[in-house]
Amino acid sequence: MNNWRREFSNVEFARTFPSPNPRKVLHDMAKKGLLEHLEYGRYRVTPMDDYVKTKNDVRGAYELLKKAEHPYALSDVDAVFAWTHGGYNVGRFFGYYPVHLKVRENDVEKWKRFFRNNGKKALLADKTPRETIFGVFYLLHPTRTIESETVEGLKVEPLRETVEFARRNVYAYEPALEMLDEEYKLGLGIKYSE
């Protein structure tokens, strides 16, 4: 599809790519972001670079949270990421970037709707997804109550909880513990050596 013409009609598509339901194929491709629906019966191919940027917009994922109206707290690796001011990030890579959020149990459906309305995927952290997940997406960790502090405009679980998380996962987070200890004078006495 990348070598096909930039703009086309649904009739041109149906003649070139035989399908039992070409309109459904076009609708699904537009919904996935591969095509842009211009007007009735007209489409444009999304350049691959634009498609990849959209699916992997990490900065945009965090900026979107600043617009949220429901309580949340970045948790797990994202709490470490926030408290270290982006200095420590583990378990994620290009093409797979979960953002971990604690949300109130009563707000799960509101959060799913919020992300869906903003064209983002949100999954429950304790459920196995029914599809292959890629790009930036949100993992919701439902809880009864949320305690948070603000770090660079984002709501993050408290530093003490973040340190406890890192200590429980010391093999992955020992360097982060050293960074946190140095910045916040926690008295942990951790010296990570490579």
Steps between C-alpha positions, in 0.01 A plus 500: 500500500794732563584512127140567395370847419477747787125581460232274353131425491324197640415397141870507401583297810231238424627460141861456610457291818223244457316437824154373601445832680743775391318770700548300820871457417535875442311578822723262700820636344392857581410399855849348544661819370637355175270723294347841552132537406482833313133514400232265378672241280848663512805383693866583542780259590665591832877524448674220689714744700186683619333172590800382705531837677131495592518148642817577699437854627628456856502870586141532375398206719606685814364836378159339450491409871526869589158548335334220696225591745508178703745420780804291408857436604784385278629179656762228463758584230321828425529618860873427484519676163322809641692520829833467314382771253530258210841382615405134542274298273493122473283226347389705201632555152408640162175339400395393852447772758246433776417794730404372847218683678330440831133594459204468732298182450185708451666702223627218276225540240544879501872455436438253218257745341748789546776308322268365229372856432863610461590214266709310756492145631447425868511153654459360847842402631381165637324387179659331201424703185311334214719665239865578445577833664759736358594864524405714797209374709373532857490226762236574762559375854163533679515581870254626763686819586774700337771697668709719272747785483563729206829464314550722195125540452421129530337317789735233631479255787694628803877467504492250790276262295728542199805413710317193640417389144863545392626308806261209427646493148858586593665306216336728243489816710824516699638783279171688547522456877844659494366791293204549734727477806734766362226741394267470800758422773317183607792346687470169313876464463468333160799516270432332169807394313499382140 
